[in-house]
Amino acid sequence: MYRRILVPLENGPADSAILKHVTQLAKLLGSEIVLVHVADGWAARNMEQLNLRESQEMKEDRAYLERMSQDLRRAGVEVDAVLAAGDPAKEIAATAERSRST
């Protein structure tokens, strides 16, 4: 039914609650989970235009996504993780569109 389930994460307490439910659903249906977090700080929003390096915030966000991915893999779920930068609504929609076509 669902080949992929997109889960936007905010790097906050609500993430564990949603991941608990989505993990059960993914295991039941054999779905892949696609995690996405959008870094939206100043550096993240201007990274490409100003040719900036990854900020400390983005490094921490990347590490967080990796920890969440490892937890899901240990639970027996296939997972992909995306760290995007910019406007959260636009980046989540773009990630959904890209995930849909693969």
Biopython code that builds the backbone (N, CA, C, O; Angstrom):
import numpy as np
from Bio.PDB.StructureBuilder import StructureBuilder

atoms = [
    (1, "MET", "N", (0.815, -1.190, 0.000)),
    (1, "MET", "CA", (0.000, 0.000, 0.000)),
    (1, "MET", "C", (0.859, 1.254, 0.000)),
    (1, "MET", "O", (0.738, 2.093, -0.892)),
    (2, "TYR", "N", (1.721, 1.382, 0.994)),
    (2, "TYR", "CA", (2.629, 2.528, 1.070)),
    (2, "TYR", "C", (4.050, 2.021, 0.883)),
    (2, "TYR", "O", (4.576, 1.314, 1.742)),
    (3, "ARG", "N", (4.673, 2.377, -0.235)),
    (3, "ARG", "CA", (6.064, 1.964, -0.451)),
    (3, "ARG", "C", (7.015, 2.796, 0.395)),
    (3, "ARG", "O", (7.994, 2.278, 0.933)),
    (4, "ARG", "N", (6.722, 4.091, 0.508)),
    (4, "ARG", "CA", (7.550, 5.006, 1.294)),
    (4, "ARG", "C", (6.658, 5.870, 2.167)),
    (4, "ARG", "O", (5.563, 6.271, 1.772)),
    (5, "ILE", "N", (7.156, 6.145, 3.366)),
    (5, "ILE", "CA", (6.445, 7.030, 4.283)),
    (5, "ILE", "C", (7.397, 8.175, 4.622)),
    (5, "ILE", "O", (8.453, 7.957, 5.216)),
    (6, "LEU", "N", (7.022, 9.377, 4.246)),
    (6, "LEU", "CA", (7.841, 10.564, 4.509)),
    (6, "LEU", "C", (7.531, 11.083, 5.908)),
    (6, "LEU", "O", (6.371, 11.309, 6.254)),
    (7, "VAL", "N", (8.576, 11.268, 6.708)),
    (7, "VAL", "CA", (8.407, 11.742, 8.084)),
    (7, "VAL", "C", (9.292, 12.968, 8.301)),
    (7, "VAL", "O", (10.505, 12.832, 8.457)),
    (8, "PRO", "N", (8.703, 14.158, 8.314)),
    (8, "PRO", "CA", (9.485, 15.354, 8.650)),
    (8, "PRO", "C", (9.781, 15.357, 10.149)),
    (8, "PRO", "O", (8.886, 15.131, 10.964)),
    (9, "LEU", "N", (11.020, 15.611, 10.504)),
    (9, "LEU", "CA", (11.427, 15.676, 11.902)),
    (9, "LEU", "C", (11.870, 17.085, 12.237)),
    (9, "LEU", "O", (12.436, 17.791, 11.403)),
    (10, "GLU", "N", (11.602, 17.485, 13.476)),
    (10, "GLU", "CA", (11.992, 18.833, 13.879)),
    (10, "GLU", "C", (13.133, 18.827, 14.892)),
    (10, "GLU", "O", (13.539, 19.882, 15.380)),
    (11, "ASN", "N", (13.648, 17.642, 15.208)),
    (11, "ASN", "CA", (14.703, 17.508, 16.204)),
    (11, "ASN", "C", (14.179, 17.970, 17.561)),
    (11, "ASN", "O", (14.800, 18.780, 18.249)),
    (12, "GLY", "N", (13.022, 17.429, 17.920)),
    (12, "GLY", "CA", (12.373, 17.780, 19.174)),
    (12, "GLY", "C", (11.672, 16.584, 19.780)),
    (12, "GLY", "O", (11.732, 15.481, 19.236)),
    (13, "PRO", "N", (11.002, 16.797, 20.912)),
    (13, "PRO", "CA", (10.361, 15.694, 21.640)),
    (13, "PRO", "C", (9.236, 14.991, 20.881)),
    (13, "PRO", "O", (8.986, 13.810, 21.123)),
    (14, "ALA", "N", (8.566, 15.672, 19.990)),
    (14, "ALA", "CA", (7.458, 15.048, 19.257)),
    (14, "ALA", "C", (7.953, 13.976, 18.279)),
    (14, "ALA", "O", (7.196, 13.084, 17.896)),
    (15, "ASP", "N", (9.211, 14.067, 17.883)),
    (15, "ASP", "CA", (9.749, 13.117, 16.911)),
    (15, "ASP", "C", (9.633, 11.673, 17.380)),
    (15, "ASP", "O", (9.247, 10.803, 16.600)),
    (16, "SER", "N", (9.957, 11.406, 18.631)),
    (16, "SER", "CA", (9.926, 10.018, 19.108)),
    (16, "SER", "C", (8.515, 9.451, 19.093)),
    (16, "SER", "O", (8.327, 8.264, 18.825)),
    (17, "ALA", "N", (7.524, 10.283, 19.377)),
    (17, "ALA", "CA", (6.133, 9.804, 19.363)),
    (17, "ALA", "C", (5.711, 9.398, 17.954)),
    (17, "ALA", "O", (5.124, 8.334, 17.762)),
    (18, "ILE", "N", (6.008, 10.240, 16.973)),
    (18, "ILE", "CA", (5.605, 9.915, 15.599)),
    (18, "ILE", "C", (6.409, 8.729, 15.067)),
    (18, "ILE", "O", (5.866, 7.878, 14.363)),
    (19, "LEU", "N", (7.686, 8.672, 15.399)),
    (19, "LEU", "CA", (8.500, 7.566, 14.899)),
    (19, "LEU", "C", (8.049, 6.222, 15.458)),
    (19, "LEU", "O", (8.143, 5.201, 14.776)),
    (20, "LYS", "N", (7.567, 6.216, 16.679)),
    (20, "LYS", "CA", (7.055, 4.970, 17.269)),
    (20, "LYS", "C", (5.901, 4.425, 16.426)),
    (20, "LYS", "O", (5.862, 3.237, 16.108)),
    (21, "HIS", "N", (4.977, 5.292, 16.072)),
    (21, "HIS", "CA", (3.817, 4.864, 15.286)),
    (21, "HIS", "C", (4.185, 4.525, 13.841)),
    (21, "HIS", "O", (3.712, 3.533, 13.286)),
    (22, "VAL", "N", (5.022, 5.346, 13.249)),
    (22, "VAL", "CA", (5.399, 5.126, 11.850)),
    (22, "VAL", "C", (6.235, 3.856, 11.706)),
    (22, "VAL", "O", (6.132, 3.154, 10.700)),
    (23, "THR", "N", (7.051, 3.563, 12.695)),
    (23, "THR", "CA", (7.860, 2.345, 12.655)),
    (23, "THR", "C", (6.959, 1.115, 12.612)),
    (23, "THR", "O", (7.192, 0.199, 11.823)),
    (24, "GLN", "N", (5.941, 1.094, 13.451)),
    (24, "GLN", "CA", (4.998, -0.030, 13.451)),
    (24, "GLN", "C", (4.296, -0.154, 12.102)),
    (24, "GLN", "O", (4.142, -1.255, 11.574)),
    (25, "LEU", "N", (3.872, 0.978, 11.547)),
    (25, "LEU", "CA", (3.189, 0.967, 10.249)),
    (25, "LEU", "C", (4.120, 0.465, 9.147)),
    (25, "LEU", "O", (3.725, -0.358, 8.320)),
    (26, "ALA", "N", (5.352, 0.962, 9.139)),
    (26, "ALA", "CA", (6.315, 0.551, 8.115)),
    (26, "ALA", "C", (6.619, -0.936, 8.196)),
    (26, "ALA", "O", (6.726, -1.603, 7.166)),
    (27, "LYS", "N", (6.759, -1.460, 9.396)),
    (27, "LYS", "CA", (7.025, -2.892, 9.553)),
    (27, "LYS", "C", (5.840, -3.720, 9.078)),
    (27, "LYS", "O", (6.014, -4.748, 8.423)),
    (28, "LEU", "N", (4.650, -3.274, 9.405)),
    (28, "LEU", "CA", (3.441, -3.983, 9.009)),
    (28, "LEU", "C", (3.285, -4.029, 7.487)),
    (28, "LEU", "O", (2.892, -5.052, 6.926)),
    (29, "LEU", "N", (3.597, -2.915, 6.831)),
    (29, "LEU", "CA", (3.391, -2.804, 5.391)),
    (29, "LEU", "C", (4.643, -3.062, 4.552)),
    (29, "LEU", "O", (4.566, -3.114, 3.324)),
    (30, "GLY", "N", (5.787, -3.222, 5.205)),
    (30, "GLY", "CA", (7.039, -3.404, 4.465)),
    (30, "GLY", "C", (7.471, -2.134, 3.763)),
    (30, "GLY", "O", (8.066, -2.185, 2.686)),
    (31, "SER", "N", (7.178, -1.002, 4.363)),
    (31, "SER", "CA", (7.486, 0.296, 3.755)),
    (31, "SER", "C", (8.858, 0.798, 4.164)),
    (31, "SER", "O", (9.387, 0.433, 5.214)),
    (32, "GLU", "N", (9.420, 1.638, 3.315)),
    (32, "GLU", "CA", (10.634, 2.380, 3.637)),
    (32, "GLU", "C", (10.211, 3.694, 4.292)),
    (32, "GLU", "O", (9.205, 4.287, 3.902)),
    (33, "ILE", "N", (10.964, 4.143, 5.269)),
    (33, "ILE", "CA", (10.719, 5.444, 5.878)),
    (33, "ILE", "C", (11.745, 6.425, 5.335)),
    (33, "ILE", "O", (12.939, 6.130, 5.294)),
    (34, "VAL", "N", (11.274, 7.584, 4.921)),
    (34, "VAL", "CA", (12.157, 8.663, 4.473)),
    (34, "VAL", "C", (12.062, 9.772, 5.510)),
    (34, "VAL", "O", (11.034, 10.435, 5.641)),
    (35, "LEU", "N", (13.148, 9.960, 6.241)),
    (35, "LEU", "CA", (13.204, 11.027, 7.232)),
    (35, "LEU", "C", (13.692, 12.305, 6.559)),
    (35, "LEU", "O", (14.595, 12.267, 5.724)),
    (36, "VAL", "N", (13.104, 13.413, 6.916)),
    (36, "VAL", "CA", (13.587, 14.697, 6.394)),
    (36, "VAL", "C", (13.596, 15.709, 7.529)),
    (36, "VAL", "O", (12.645, 15.821, 8.302)),
    (37, "HIS", "N", (14.679, 16.425, 7.601)),
    (37, "HIS", "CA", (14.779, 17.559, 8.524)),
    (37, "HIS", "C", (15.248, 18.743, 7.696)),
    (37, "HIS", "O", (16.159, 18.627, 6.877)),
    (38, "VAL", "N", (14.610, 19.881, 7.924)),
    (38, "VAL", "CA", (14.983, 21.086, 7.185)),
    (38, "VAL", "C", (15.662, 22.062, 8.138)),
    (38, "VAL", "O", (15.038, 22.595, 9.055)),
    (39, "ALA", "N", (16.941, 22.281, 7.904)),
    (39, "ALA", "CA", (17.672, 23.296, 8.655)),
    (39, "ALA", "C", (17.238, 24.643, 8.086)),
    (39, "ALA", "O", (17.316, 24.871, 6.879)),
    (40, "ASP", "N", (16.781, 25.529, 8.962)),
    (40, "ASP", "CA", (16.261, 26.798, 8.446)),
    (40, "ASP", "C", (16.891, 28.014, 9.114)),
    (40, "ASP", "O", (16.317, 29.103, 9.103)),
    (41, "GLY", "N", (18.064, 27.826, 9.691)),
    (41, "GLY", "CA", (18.795, 28.962, 10.247)),
    (41, "GLY", "C", (19.346, 29.843, 9.128)),
    (41, "GLY", "O", (19.229, 29.512, 7.948)),
    (42, "TRP", "N", (19.937, 30.951, 9.507)),
    (42, "TRP", "CA", (20.459, 31.901, 8.520)),
    (42, "TRP", "C", (21.459, 31.251, 7.579)),
    (42, "TRP", "O", (21.370, 31.417, 6.362)),
    (43, "ALA", "N", (22.409, 30.512, 8.135)),
    (43, "ALA", "CA", (23.430, 29.878, 7.298)),
    (43, "ALA", "C", (22.801, 28.872, 6.337)),
    (43, "ALA", "O", (23.173, 28.806, 5.166)),
    (44, "ALA", "N", (21.859, 28.101, 6.835)),
    (44, "ALA", "CA", (21.212, 27.099, 5.986)),
    (44, "ALA", "C", (20.435, 27.747, 4.848)),
    (44, "ALA", "O", (20.478, 27.269, 3.715)),
    (45, "ARG", "N", (19.723, 28.834, 5.142)),
    (45, "ARG", "CA", (18.927, 29.502, 4.115)),
    (45, "ARG", "C", (19.783, 30.206, 3.065)),
    (45, "ARG", "O", (19.323, 30.447, 1.949)),
    (46, "ASN", "N", (21.003, 30.531, 3.412)),
    (46, "ASN", "CA", (21.867, 31.287, 2.500)),
    (46, "ASN", "C", (23.096, 30.507, 2.051)),
    (46, "ASN", "O", (24.007, 31.078, 1.452)),
    (47, "MET", "N", (23.131, 29.245, 2.327)),
    (47, "MET", "CA", (24.291, 28.410, 2.061)),
    (47, "MET", "C", (24.722, 28.424, 0.592)),
    (47, "MET", "O", (25.888, 28.665, 0.280)),
    (48, "GLU", "N", (23.782, 28.167, -0.290)),
    (48, "GLU", "CA", (24.119, 28.087, -1.710)),
    (48, "GLU", "C", (24.463, 29.450, -2.297)),
    (48, "GLU", "O", (25.450, 29.586, -3.020)),
    (49, "GLN", "N", (23.657, 30.454, -1.991)),
    (49, "GLN", "CA", (23.876, 31.778, -2.569)),
    (49, "GLN", "C", (25.218, 32.379, -2.147)),
    (49, "GLN", "O", (25.884, 33.051, -2.936)),
    (50, "LEU", "N", (25.607, 32.127, -0.889)),
    (50, "LEU", "CA", (26.837, 32.720, -0.366)),
    (50, "LEU", "C", (27.997, 31.736, -0.297)),
    (50, "LEU", "O", (29.070, 32.060, 0.213)),
    (51, "ASN", "N", (27.772, 30.527, -0.816)),
    (51, "ASN", "CA", (28.799, 29.487, -0.827)),
    (51, "ASN", "C", (29.366, 29.253, 0.577)),
    (51, "ASN", "O", (30.581, 29.233, 0.777)),
    (52, "LEU", "N", (28.461, 29.078, 1.542)),
    (52, "LEU", "CA", (28.843, 28.888, 2.933)),
    (52, "LEU", "C", (29.099, 27.418, 3.236)),
    (52, "LEU", "O", (28.585, 26.528, 2.558)),
    (53, "ARG", "N", (29.883, 27.188, 4.245)),
    (53, "ARG", "CA", (30.092, 25.828, 4.736)),
    (53, "ARG", "C", (28.920, 25.439, 5.612)),
    (53, "ARG", "O", (28.130, 26.280, 6.041)),
    (54, "GLU", "N", (28.824, 24.152, 5.865)),
    (54, "GLU", "CA", (27.772, 23.645, 6.738)),
    (54, "GLU", "C", (27.963, 24.218, 8.142)),
    (54, "GLU", "O", (29.059, 24.151, 8.700)),
    (55, "SER", "N", (26.909, 24.775, 8.704)),
    (55, "SER", "CA", (26.970, 25.365, 10.042)),
    (55, "SER", "C", (26.999, 24.283, 11.107)),
    (55, "SER", "O", (26.735, 23.114, 10.824)),
    (56, "GLN", "N", (27.320, 24.676, 12.328)),
    (56, "GLN", "CA", (27.307, 23.746, 13.450)),
    (56, "GLN", "C", (25.902, 23.166, 13.647)),
    (56, "GLN", "O", (25.738, 21.983, 13.944)),
    (57, "GLU", "N", (24.895, 24.027, 13.474)),
    (57, "GLU", "CA", (23.503, 23.575, 13.587)),
    (57, "GLU", "C", (23.219, 22.456, 12.579)),
    (57, "GLU", "O", (22.583, 21.456, 12.914)),
    (58, "MET", "N", (23.688, 22.631, 11.366)),
    (58, "MET", "CA", (23.447, 21.616, 10.337)),
    (58, "MET", "C", (24.213, 20.326, 10.639)),
    (58, "MET", "O", (23.704, 19.231, 10.396)),
    (59, "LYS", "N", (25.425, 20.452, 11.164)),
    (59, "LYS", "CA", (26.188, 19.255, 11.543)),
    (59, "LYS", "C", (25.446, 18.480, 12.633)),
    (59, "LYS", "O", (25.376, 17.252, 12.594)),
    (60, "GLU", "N", (24.896, 19.206, 13.599)),
    (60, "GLU", "CA", (24.128, 18.556, 14.667)),
    (60, "GLU", "C", (22.849, 17.927, 14.115)),
    (60, "GLU", "O", (22.455, 16.840, 14.536)),
    (61, "ASP", "N", (22.203, 18.614, 13.174)),
    (61, "ASP", "CA", (21.000, 18.060, 12.546)),
    (61, "ASP", "C", (21.325, 16.786, 11.769)),
    (61, "ASP", "O", (20.560, 15.822, 11.809)),
    (62, "ARG", "N", (22.450, 16.777, 11.066)),
    (62, "ARG", "CA", (22.870, 15.597, 10.304)),
    (62, "ARG", "C", (23.134, 14.427, 11.255)),
    (62, "ARG", "O", (22.739, 13.295, 10.974)),
    (63, "ALA", "N", (23.798, 14.696, 12.373)),
    (63, "ALA", "CA", (24.074, 13.651, 13.365)),
    (63, "ALA", "C", (22.767, 13.116, 13.959)),
    (63, "ALA", "O", (22.631, 11.915, 14.192)),
    (64, "TYR", "N", (21.818, 14.007, 14.198)),
    (64, "TYR", "CA", (20.507, 13.597, 14.726)),
    (64, "TYR", "C", (19.798, 12.671, 13.734)),
    (64, "TYR", "O", (19.275, 11.626, 14.123)),
    (65, "LEU", "N", (19.782, 13.049, 12.471)),
    (65, "LEU", "CA", (19.152, 12.202, 11.453)),
    (65, "LEU", "C", (19.825, 10.838, 11.386)),
    (65, "LEU", "O", (19.152, 9.822, 11.213)),
    (66, "GLU", "N", (21.129, 10.807, 11.519)),
    (66, "GLU", "CA", (21.845, 9.538, 11.473)),
    (66, "GLU", "C", (21.476, 8.666, 12.676)),
    (66, "GLU", "O", (21.295, 7.457, 12.529)),
    (67, "ARG", "N", (21.362, 9.266, 13.863)),
    (67, "ARG", "CA", (20.951, 8.495, 15.043)),
    (67, "ARG", "C", (19.547, 7.926, 14.860)),
    (67, "ARG", "O", (19.304, 6.761, 15.177)),
    (68, "MET", "N", (18.629, 8.733, 14.355)),
    (68, "MET", "CA", (17.263, 8.265, 14.146)),
    (68, "MET", "C", (17.236, 7.151, 13.093)),
    (68, "MET", "O", (16.493, 6.179, 13.228)),
    (69, "SER", "N", (18.040, 7.300, 12.062)),
    (69, "SER", "CA", (18.119, 6.277, 11.008)),
    (69, "SER", "C", (18.646, 4.962, 11.573)),
    (69, "SER", "O", (18.120, 3.893, 11.263)),
    (70, "GLN", "N", (19.677, 5.042, 12.396)),
    (70, "GLN", "CA", (20.238, 3.830, 12.998)),
    (70, "GLN", "C", (19.213, 3.133, 13.881)),
    (70, "GLN", "O", (19.107, 1.906, 13.867)),
    (71, "ASP", "N", (18.459, 3.911, 14.646)),
    (71, "ASP", "CA", (17.417, 3.319, 15.501)),
    (71, "ASP", "C", (16.379, 2.583, 14.661)),
    (71, "ASP", "O", (15.948, 1.489, 15.025)),
    (72, "LEU", "N", (15.977, 3.174, 13.543)),
    (72, "LEU", "CA", (14.989, 2.540, 12.675)),
    (72, "LEU", "C", (15.551, 1.274, 12.030)),
    (72, "LEU", "O", (14.852, 0.267, 11.918)),
    (73, "ARG", "N", (16.801, 1.327, 11.610)),
    (73, "ARG", "CA", (17.417, 0.134, 11.017)),
    (73, "ARG", "C", (17.492, -0.997, 12.033)),
    (73, "ARG", "O", (17.237, -2.156, 11.703)),
    (74, "ARG", "N", (17.845, -0.654, 13.276)),
    (74, "ARG", "CA", (17.882, -1.680, 14.336)),
    (74, "ARG", "C", (16.496, -2.278, 14.571)),
    (74, "ARG", "O", (16.372, -3.436, 14.970)),
    (75, "ALA", "N", (15.463, -1.489, 14.323)),
    (75, "ALA", "CA", (14.090, -1.976, 14.485)),
    (75, "ALA", "C", (13.632, -2.781, 13.270)),
    (75, "ALA", "O", (12.513, -3.294, 13.248)),
    (76, "GLY", "N", (14.496, -2.891, 12.260)),
    (76, "GLY", "CA", (14.172, -3.695, 11.089)),
    (76, "GLY", "C", (13.467, -2.951, 9.982)),
    (76, "GLY", "O", (12.776, -3.559, 9.164)),
    (77, "VAL", "N", (13.636, -1.621, 9.944)),
    (77, "VAL", "CA", (12.972, -0.808, 8.935)),
    (77, "VAL", "C", (14.003, -0.226, 7.981)),
    (77, "VAL", "O", (15.051, 0.258, 8.409)),
    (78, "GLU", "N", (13.706, -0.273, 6.697)),
    (78, "GLU", "CA", (14.557, 0.375, 5.703)),
    (78, "GLU", "C", (14.327, 1.881, 5.797)),
    (78, "GLU", "O", (13.185, 2.333, 5.881)),
    (79, "VAL", "N", (15.405, 2.652, 5.782)),
    (79, "VAL", "CA", (15.271, 4.092, 5.990)),
    (79, "VAL", "C", (16.234, 4.870, 5.107)),
    (79, "VAL", "O", (17.343, 4.420, 4.819)),
    (80, "ASP", "N", (15.791, 6.033, 4.688)),
    (80, "ASP", "CA", (16.626, 7.003, 3.988)),
    (80, "ASP", "C", (16.460, 8.313, 4.747)),
    (80, "ASP", "O", (15.387, 8.578, 5.290)),
    (81, "ALA", "N", (17.494, 9.127, 4.793)),
    (81, "ALA", "CA", (17.420, 10.394, 5.525)),
    (81, "ALA", "C", (17.891, 11.531, 4.633)),
    (81, "ALA", "O", (18.863, 11.405, 3.889)),
    (82, "VAL", "N", (17.175, 12.642, 4.728)),
    (82, "VAL", "CA", (17.482, 13.828, 3.926)),
    (82, "VAL", "C", (17.611, 15.023, 4.855)),
    (82, "VAL", "O", (16.706, 15.315, 5.636)),
    (83, "LEU", "N", (18.743, 15.712, 4.765)),
    (83, "LEU", "CA", (18.904, 16.987, 5.453)),
    (83, "LEU", "C", (18.810, 18.061, 4.391)),
    (83, "LEU", "O", (19.691, 18.189, 3.541)),
    (84, "ALA", "N", (17.748, 18.823, 4.444)),
    (84, "ALA", "CA", (17.542, 19.900, 3.490)),
    (84, "ALA", "C", (17.819, 21.233, 4.181)),
    (84, "ALA", "O", (17.943, 21.292, 5.404)),
    (85, "ALA", "N", (17.913, 22.282, 3.402)),
    (85, "ALA", "CA", (18.172, 23.609, 3.957)),
    (85, "ALA", "C", (17.270, 24.617, 3.268)),
    (85, "ALA", "O", (17.096, 24.583, 2.050)),
    (86, "GLY", "N", (16.698, 25.518, 4.064)),
    (86, "GLY", "CA", (15.856, 26.561, 3.499)),
    (86, "GLY", "C", (14.504, 26.642, 4.158)),
    (86, "GLY", "O", (14.375, 26.480, 5.372)),
    (87, "ASP", "N", (13.492, 26.895, 3.345)),
    (87, "ASP", "CA", (12.122, 27.025, 3.836)),
    (87, "ASP", "C", (11.540, 25.630, 4.079)),
    (87, "ASP", "O", (11.449, 24.832, 3.146)),
    (88, "PRO", "N", (11.147, 25.325, 5.320)),
    (88, "PRO", "CA", (10.679, 23.963, 5.620)),
    (88, "PRO", "C", (9.539, 23.467, 4.727)),
    (88, "PRO", "O", (9.601, 22.343, 4.230)),
    (89, "ALA", "N", (8.516, 24.267, 4.516)),
    (89, "ALA", "CA", (7.382, 23.808, 3.706)),
    (89, "ALA", "C", (7.817, 23.455, 2.289)),
    (89, "ALA", "O", (7.430, 22.413, 1.759)),
    (90, "LYS", "N", (8.608, 24.308, 1.686)),
    (90, "LYS", "CA", (9.071, 24.055, 0.309)),
    (90, "LYS", "C", (9.981, 22.835, 0.237)),
    (90, "LYS", "O", (9.872, 22.024, -0.682)),
    (91, "GLU", "N", (10.870, 22.711, 1.203)),
    (91, "GLU", "CA", (11.829, 21.601, 1.172)),
    (91, "GLU", "C", (11.164, 20.263, 1.470)),
    (91, "GLU", "O", (11.539, 19.247, 0.885)),
    (92, "ILE", "N", (10.196, 20.245, 2.357)),
    (92, "ILE", "CA", (9.470, 19.004, 2.633)),
    (92, "ILE", "C", (8.692, 18.570, 1.393)),
    (92, "ILE", "O", (8.695, 17.393, 1.032)),
    (93, "ALA", "N", (8.029, 19.524, 0.744)),
    (93, "ALA", "CA", (7.288, 19.210, -0.482)),
    (93, "ALA", "C", (8.225, 18.714, -1.583)),
    (93, "ALA", "O", (7.890, 17.774, -2.304)),
    (94, "ALA", "N", (9.384, 19.334, -1.713)),
    (94, "ALA", "CA", (10.352, 18.906, -2.729)),
    (94, "ALA", "C", (10.880, 17.508, -2.426)),
    (94, "ALA", "O", (11.064, 16.705, -3.340)),
    (95, "THR", "N", (11.120, 17.216, -1.171)),
    (95, "THR", "CA", (11.581, 15.881, -0.783)),
    (95, "THR", "C", (10.497, 14.843, -1.080)),
    (95, "THR", "O", (10.791, 13.746, -1.555)),
    (96, "ALA", "N", (9.258, 15.195, -0.800)),
    (96, "ALA", "CA", (8.146, 14.279, -1.108)),
    (96, "ALA", "C", (8.075, 14.004, -2.601)),
    (96, "ALA", "O", (7.868, 12.861, -3.010)),
    (97, "GLU", "N", (8.241, 15.011, -3.398)),
    (97, "GLU", "CA", (8.173, 14.844, -4.852)),
    (97, "GLU", "C", (9.336, 13.965, -5.344)),
    (97, "GLU", "O", (9.138, 13.077, -6.174)),
    (98, "ARG", "N", (10.522, 14.213, -4.838)),
    (98, "ARG", "CA", (11.680, 13.401, -5.239)),
    (98, "ARG", "C", (11.490, 11.949, -4.789)),
    (98, "ARG", "O", (11.799, 11.026, -5.543)),
    (99, "SER", "N", (10.993, 11.740, -3.590)),
    (99, "SER", "CA", (10.790, 10.377, -3.072)),
    (99, "SER", "C", (9.737, 9.632, -3.862)),
    (99, "SER", "O", (9.800, 8.413, -4.022)),
    (100, "ARG", "N", (8.791, 10.365, -4.341)),
    (100, "ARG", "CA", (7.689, 9.775, -5.112)),
    (100, "ARG", "C", (8.173, 9.214, -6.437)),
    (100, "ARG", "O", (7.654, 8.205, -6.914)),
    (101, "SER", "N", (9.164, 9.861, -7.032)),
    (101, "SER", "CA", (9.605, 9.471, -8.364)),
    (101, "SER", "C", (10.689, 8.410, -8.347)),
    (101, "SER", "O", (11.101, 7.947, -9.411)),
    (102, "THR", "N", (11.169, 8.005, -7.167)),
    (102, "THR", "CA", (12.218, 6.982, -7.150)),
    (102, "THR", "C", (11.676, 5.639, -6.765)),
    (102, "THR", "O", (12.427, 4.666, -6.702)),
]
sb = StructureBuilder()
sb.init_structure("model")
sb.init_model(0)
sb.init_chain("A")
sb.init_seg("    ")
for serial, (resi, resn, name, xyz) in enumerate(atoms, 1):
    if name == "N":
        sb.init_residue(resn, " ", resi, " ")
    sb.init_atom(name, np.array(xyz, "f"), 0.0, 1.0, " ", f" {name:<3s}", serial, name[0])
structure = sb.get_structure()
